[in-house]
Amino acid sequence: MQSQHYAKRILIGYIGLFPTLYLILKLLDPVTSHMSFPVGVLVEVLVIVPVTQLVSFPLAGKLVGYFYRKKSA
């Protein structure tokens, strides 16, 4: 049972992080491409962390929860 909980959390992480990371990096590329690497990464992280924590992960959790409930019904 515990391993299923961890698998669900990992799945939520993948579903929430990958599309968000890809989209934000593509959108910020014109802004960060001329910056030094550490500064560019800092700017990207400053945007990515709040978006993933406040938007992507909760939405991914609801999506995964919906499919888990649908599967068990």
Protein Blocks (a to p, Z undefined) as FASTA:
>chain_A
ZZmmmmmmmmmmmmmmmmmmmmmmmmmmmmmmmpcfklmmmmmmmmmmmmmmmmmmmmmm
mmmmmmmmmmmZZ
